Amino acid sequence: VVLDRLPRLVELDSDAAARLIVHHFSRESSKVLKMLNRHPELQFRYLKAVFSAGNSVDSHGTGTDPTAVAGRAAAPPGGATSGDLTGVSMAELLQHSGMEITAELNELYIQLLCQFEPQSVYSHLNTFKDYRIEEVMDHVRKNSIRDAEAYLLERTGDVDGALRLILQTTTERISDLREFFNKTWERFHMAGSKEPDNLSVGLNKSEAWPRLQEMMNAAVALCQRHAPQKASALDVSENSDADALWFKLLDSFVQQQRSLTHMLQESEAQNSKR
């Protein structure tokens, strides 16, 4: 009866529904997901609750991949034996349920994440690494999630290609920002607003700036991951490769900074003439 009403339960409260399913139907995960096939957004919300708990389990000191933790069955947490889940966290339920978070389950969640929460794909790929790169790459490219695509390229060993993609995307995001500034100046001028204050507010509310920051952060993170832990005369080749990455990044950032400065000066000059 509970599973028959599952879509409605997930729609009402995805976290509570996930807790109920993990506690009572942990071995019927495939059946649960199949029942939600016609409701991809509900399927996403259910899996998000599961994976968020898996990440929470790992963050409390297990020191392992979160996908491996859920399979450890142990004594039920306090209160769960009686069916009362009050005060029992989803992380506890997942850890003690014996529910297995497989690579296939992870890939399904990543596919849904690409569709419903693309800004979270990159961080998820960094946290839950049990997936087939080729399979996930298809979903990432289909949804044009560039930071995640670059990370997957890096995992295949194509570090230069990953950085090249990030820097190319950064240039595109600069163009998006230029368009935002042009439209914003024009709109403020027509409304007779004070440009400096309103421009700052508008920038904080826009998607252009955070999307640019995402790519810049991804570029820095990539270079940091490939920086040698300790400089050594024996690792000249490794140090040179790392230096080359940083030089490419810094050169690109300097160019982007100049482009942004020129863009702002150009916008202000155009506005002063109106």
N, C-alpha and C positions, 0 to 999 in steps of 0.2 A: 504494500500500500504506500509506504514511504517513497520508494523508488518511482512509483507511478506518478507521484506528485512532485518529482524532483525538479523539473523546470520551474515550476511555480515557487518552490522553496528557494532555489538559487536566485530567482528574480527578486524575491522579498529580502533575503539576507544571504549573500554568497558566503560570507565568513562562517555564519552559524550552520549553513547547509554543509559546508565542507567539513566542519568539525563533526557533525552528525555522521556523515558518510565515512570519514576516516575511522571513527570509533566503532561503528556498527557494520560497515560494509567495506572494510579495507581490502578484502580479497575479491571484491567485485568492481574494482576500479575500471576495468575494460567495459563492463556493462554500463556503468555510470556514464562514461564518456560517450558510449554509443547512443545512449538515450538523449544526450545533449547535442548530438551531431546536427540536428536541425536548428539548433540555437547556438551558433558559434560565439556570440557575445557572452552568453551564460556559461558556455564551456570555458571561455577565457577567464571569467570571474572565478569560477570554481578552481581552476588550475592555479590562478594567481594566489588564491588563499593557501593552497597546498605548497607552492614553491616559496612563498613568503615565509611560511613556517619552516620550511627546510633550510632557508637561509638563516633564520633565527636560531635554529638548532646549532648550525655551524658557528655562528658568531659567539656562542656561549662556551667556546673552548674545546670543541671536539677535535679541531685540527685536521679535519678530513674534508673531502668533497661532500657537500650537502646531499648529493644524490645517493651517497652510500649510507648515510646515517639513518634514513628512514627505514631501511630494511632490518634494523636491529630490534627484534622483539624483546620486551622485558615486562616486568610486572606493571600493570596499569597504574597510572598516576592516581593520587587520592581522589576519591569521589567518582571516578569513571566506572568502577566495578558495579555500582548501583544504577548506572545510567544517568546519573546527575553530572552534567558537564560544567556546572557552574564553578567558576574559578580555575578550571583546567584550561591551560593554554593550548592553542593549536599545535605549537611546537612539541609540547609534551605528548599530545595524542599521536602525532605523526611518529615521534621517536619510539613510542611503545606499541604502535599498532602492527608493525611488521609490514606495512604497506611499502612496496618497492617503487621507487622513482627510477624508471628505466630510461635509457637513451631515447627510446621511441616516444615515451611520454614527454621527455624534455623537448624533443624536436617538434612535437605537436604544439607544446606551449610556446615555443619560439615562433612557430608559424603564426599563431594567434597574436602573439606579442607584436610581431611585425605589422599586423593589421590594425590592432586596437591601441597599442601603446609603443609606437616605434622609437620614441626617445629613450625607452628603457632597455632596448635590445642589447646595446653595447655593454652595459654594466652586467646584464644577465649572462652574456657569453663569457665574461670574465670570471663570473662566480660559479656557474654550472657548466663545466667543461666536458660533460659526457654527452657528446653528439657527433654525428657525422658531418664533417666540415663541408663536403660537397653538397649534401642535402640542405643544410642550413644556408649555404651560400646562395642557392637558388631563390629562397624566400627573401633573403636580405637584398639581393640585386633586384628582384621583382618589385620591391617596395622602396628602392633607392635609398637605403639606409647606409650612407657612406662610411660613417665611423665604424659600424659593425663589419662592413665589407672589408675595410682596411685591416681590422683586427684579424679577420679570418685569413686574409692574404698573408699576414705576418705569421700566423700559425702554420701555414704551409711552407714557410721559409722564404717567402718573397717579401723581405723587409723593405727593399727599395721600392717595389711596386706599391706596397702599403703606404709608405710616406708620400710617394708621388700622387696617389689617389687623394690622400688627405689634403695635400697642398693645392691640388687642382680644385678640390671642392671648396677650400678656403677662398680661393680666388672667385669662385662662383658666388659664394656667400657675401663677399665684399660687393659684388655687383648687385645682389639683392638689397644690401644695405644702402647702396647708392640710390637705388630706385625708391627705397623707403624715405630717405632724406628728401629727395626731389618732390615726392608726393606730399610729404609732411609740410615742407616749407610752403608749397603752393596752397595747401589747405589752411594753414595758419594765416597766411597772407590774406586769403579771401575772407577769413573770419575776423581779421583784425586783432589776432591774439599776439601776446608777447612771445616771440620765438624761443628765446633761451630756456625759459621755465617749461613751457609746454613741450618743447622738443625733447627735453630730458625725460618728462613723464611719458611721452609717446614712445620713446626709445625703450624704456623699461617695460612697456606693455606690448611691444612688437615681438614677432617671432624671429625677425632678422638677426638681432643681436645675440640672443642665446644660441641660435643655430650656428653662428660664427664661433662663439665661445666653445661650443661642443667640439668642433673640429680642431681648434687650436689646442684644447686640452688633450684631445686624442693624439695629436702630433707630439706634444711634450711627453705624454705617457709612453708612447712608442720609443722615443729616444732614450728615456730613462730605463726602460726595460732592457735595452741593449747596451747600456753603459757598463763597462767593466766594474766589478765591485772594488778591485784594487789595481792600481796602475802597476805594471810590471814590465821590465825590459824584455821579458820572454814573450809577452803578449803584444808585440808591436802591431801585428796584423789586426788583432781584435780591437786594439785601441784606435787604429787608423780608421777602421770601418765605423766605429762609434763616433769618432770625430767628424767623419764625412757626413753622417746623419745629422749631427748637431749643426754643422756649417750650412747644410741645405735648409734646415729648419730656420736658423737665424737669418739667413739671406732672404728667405721667403717672407719672414715676419717683418724685416726691415722694409722690404718693398711694399708689403701690405700696409704698414704704418704710414709710409709716405703717401700711399694711395688714399688712405682714410683722411689724412691731414689735408691733402689737396682737395678731396671731395668736400670737406667741411668749409674750407676757404672759398671754394667755388660756389657752394650753396649760399653762404653768407653774402658774397659779392652780388649774386643774382638777386637776393632778397633786398639788399640795400638800394638797388636800382628801382625797386617797385614803389 
